[in-house]
């Protein structure tokens, strides 16, 4: 794991905020905390706003689900609520963050190699598409679908 980041401080500031979202999704997908997906969506909404945050959480879940479908073993991640491990990365988490970093940098060969490594040499089109879709969102500006003002009621005749 020497070439992968070992701490969140080594991650790109663009990708680092996804780590807690990933951790909550992994906890939900592995059954450790079946409702952790709610926290993942909530954290993403707080970080990126309602429009982009909910899309980011959804695409994160799709990406992780696609990767898990290629593996016979779960992805290892730290407990998202463990304060002592908050700044550390497991090898699987480091690879996931490196995949997204490579995709954001348009480094196709590196991204494909890392996906093959974490997906046990099964690079599916669904996994690549989900990862690219998530990487594309990382460069998008935060948005909100909420109206700046409350709706006004009008009498219609």
C-alpha positions in Angstrom: 0.0 0.0 0.0 3.0 2.3 -0.1 1.9 4.1 -3.2 -1.6 4.8 -1.8 -2.6 7.5 0.7 -2.6 6.3 4.3 -4.4 9.3 5.8 -7.1 11.6 4.8 -4.6 14.5 4.8 -2.9 12.9 1.8 -6.2 12.9 -0.3 -7.1 15.5 -2.8 -9.3 18.2 -1.2 -11.8 17.5 -4.1 -12.1 13.8 -3.2 -11.6 13.7 0.6 -15.1 14.8 1.5 -16.5 11.6 -0.2 -14.7 9.3 2.3 -17.4 9.6 5.1 -20.1 9.1 2.5 -18.3 6.0 1.2 -17.9 4.7 4.7 -21.6 5.0 5.6 -22.6 3.4 2.3 -20.2 0.5 2.9 -21.6 0.0 6.4 -25.1 -0.2 4.9 -24.2 -2.4 2.0 -22.4 -4.9 4.2 -25.3 -5.0 6.7 -23.3 -3.6 9.6 -25.7 -0.7 9.9 -28.5 -1.1 7.4 -29.7 2.5 7.8 -26.3 4.1 7.4 -27.2 5.0 3.8 -29.4 7.8 5.4 -26.4 9.3 7.0 -24.5 9.1 3.7 -27.2 11.1 1.9 -27.4 13.5 4.8 -23.7 14.2 4.9 -23.5 14.6 1.1 -26.5 17.1 1.2 -24.8 19.1 4.0 -21.4 19.2 2.1 -22.5 19.9 -1.5 -26.1 21.2 -1.2 -29.3 19.5 -1.9 -29.1 19.1 -5.6 -25.5 18.1 -6.0 -25.3 16.3 -2.6 -28.1 13.9 -3.2 -26.8 13.1 -6.7 -23.3 12.6 -5.2 -24.6 10.2 -2.6 -26.7 8.3 -5.1 -23.8 7.9 -7.6 -21.5 6.9 -4.7 -23.9 4.1 -3.8 -24.2 3.0 -7.4 -20.4 3.0 -7.8 -19.8 1.0 -4.6 -22.6 -1.5 -5.5 -21.1 -2.1 -8.9 -17.7 -2.7 -7.3 -19.1 -5.1 -4.7 -21.0 -7.0 -7.4 -17.6 -7.9 -9.0 -16.1 -9.2 -5.7 -16.7 -12.2 -3.5 -15.4 -10.4 -0.5 -16.5 -7.1 1.1 -14.6 -3.9 0.7 -12.9 -3.2 4.1 -13.6 0.3 5.5 -13.4 1.8 8.9 -16.5 2.4 11.0 -17.7 5.8 9.9 -18.5 6.8 13.5 -15.1 5.7 14.9 -13.4 9.0 15.9 -10.0 7.3 16.4 -9.9 6.0 12.8 -11.5 9.1 11.1 -8.1 10.3 9.7 -6.8 6.9 8.6 -7.6 4.8 5.5 -7.8 1.1 4.9 -6.2 -0.2 1.8 -9.6 -0.6 0.1 -10.6 2.9 0.9 -7.2 4.2 -0.4 -7.7 2.4 -3.6 -11.3 3.7 -4.0 -10.1 7.3 -3.5 -7.2 6.7 -5.9 -9.7 5.4 -8.5 -11.7 8.6 -8.3 -8.6 10.7 -8.4 -7.4 8.9 -11.5 -10.8 9.4 -13.2 -10.9 13.1 -12.3 -7.4 13.5 -13.7 -8.4 11.6 -16.9 -5.8 8.9 -16.2 -7.5 6.0 -17.9 -4.8 3.4 -17.6 -4.3 4.0 -13.8 -8.1 4.0 -13.2 -8.6 0.8 -15.1 -5.6 -0.9 -13.3 -7.0 0.2 -9.9 -10.6 -1.0 -10.7 -9.2 -4.3 -11.8 -7.2 -4.6 -8.5 -10.1 -3.8 -6.2 -12.7 -5.7 -8.4 -10.6 -8.9 -8.6 -9.7 -8.4 -12.3 -13.3 -8.0 -13.3 -13.6 -4.5 -14.9 -17.3 -4.2 -15.9 -18.7 -1.4 -18.0 -21.2 -0.7 -15.2 -18.4 -0.1 -12.7 -16.5 2.2 -15.1 -19.6 4.1 -16.0 -20.6 4.6 -12.4 -17.1 5.8 -11.4 -16.9 8.2 -14.3 -20.4 9.6 -13.5 -19.3 10.2 -9.9 -16.0 11.7 -11.0 -17.8 14.1 -13.3 -20.0 15.3 -10.4 -16.9 16.1 -8.3 -16.1 19.0 -10.7 -19.6 20.4 -10.6 -20.6 23.5 -8.6 -22.8 23.1 -5.6 -26.5 23.6 -6.3 -29.8 23.7 -4.5 -33.2 22.8 -5.8 -34.8 24.7 -3.0 -36.4 28.0 -3.8 -34.8 31.1 -2.2 -38.3 32.2 -1.0 -41.4 30.5 0.1 -44.0 30.0 -2.7 -46.6 32.8 -2.9 -50.2 31.9 -3.0 -52.4 33.6 -5.6 -56.1 33.6 -6.2 -56.8 32.3 -9.7 -60.2 33.0 -11.2 
